[in-house]
Amino acid sequence: MTSFTDLVDVAAERLGGVVLLANDDFFAPKENLLKPSKPVWKEGVYTDRGKWMDGWETRRRRTPGHDWCIIRLGCRAVPHGVVVDTAFFRGNYPEQCSIDACVLDHAPDSAALAEDPAIGWKELLPRSPLEGDSENRFAVTSRDPVSHLRFNIFPDGGVARLRVYGEPVPDPRLRAGVQADLAALTNGGLVLASSDMFFGNRHNLILPGHSTFMGDGWETQRRRGPGHDWSLLRLASRGSIELIEVDTDHYKGNAPESCSLEVCDAPGATAERLTDGAVAWTTVLARTGLEPDTRHLFSPSAVLPATHARLSIFPDGGIARLRLVGKVAG
């Protein structure tokens, strides 16, 4: 891992991240903060409140205090770093920012999040300086799971995007006997590593919902030598896989010829350990042909407890989604 941005943006709208509340968004709405697209500039475009800006922007503060907004993450996660993007905010960006965090098993209303002292906000990122029209990157040292963030800007101004990169943690509702997609990112699954992701990021493989276009899956470059491509997954919870779904949606001239799936039972194993030959893998789907632009359903050849899975594709190509449905182990 060379950068925390190699992890998942756990605040992303695609995962269900949402800005619940802001004390002010006079010039530009709070919802812009989590938009998946990169910020854009529209020369000479104004609204009835001022210059159109692609971000969250508050009015000029004339009283003591600072501005803030509250964000519910798309899934419970351990943040490793944040990117505060002030793109196109040059004379109107905040001087500083900070982030507080909490973890909640329930979903209080927005007013309670803002006012209830029992929420128990803890500092995640101390007050830190910002540069205008820049991607401001901040590493996070705490390794506590969080579900909500309070993003503070000092004293006011505009931020184009906020990205929160981290590791999803298991959903607390995944109790023994519950059937779930054990690979799903929103349940706490994670693609630890891939052999290649030249055209499509490995994390796309376990995003919720159907892929929306060819770039919304995991896709490798054309292989010119021996071997095959693979992705290594940490399951959301130890469990037994009962159904395998491999979807090549949108991949028509670039679907893999075939795929296979292996599992292992190695709680806490790192990607390095899983790839150095020290862990015993069991094949639950032998190499099987794939069709382009097709949702494939397979029954595993064995149903046994597992903590990790390895999807292999032959020789290369794109997979839109992988679902591994099974029961959580006791």
Buried (B, 14 or more C-beta within 10 A) or exposed (E): EEEBBEBBBBBBBBBBBBBBBBBBBBBBBBBBBBBEEEBEEEEEEEEEEEBBBBBBBBBEBEEEEBBBBBBBBBBBBBBBBBBBBBBBBEEBBBBBBBBBBBBBEEEBEEEEBBEEEEBEBEEBBEEBEBEBBBBBBBEBEBEEBBBBBBBBBBBBBBBBBBBBBBBBBBBEEBEEEBBBBBBBBBBBBBBBBBBBBEBBBBBBBBBBEEBEEBEBBBBBEEBEEEEBBBBBBBBBBBBBBBBBBBBBBBBEEBBBEBBBBBBBBBEEBEBEEBBEEEBEBBBBBEBBEBEBBBBBEBEBEEBEBBBBBBBBBBBBBBBBBBBBBBBBBE
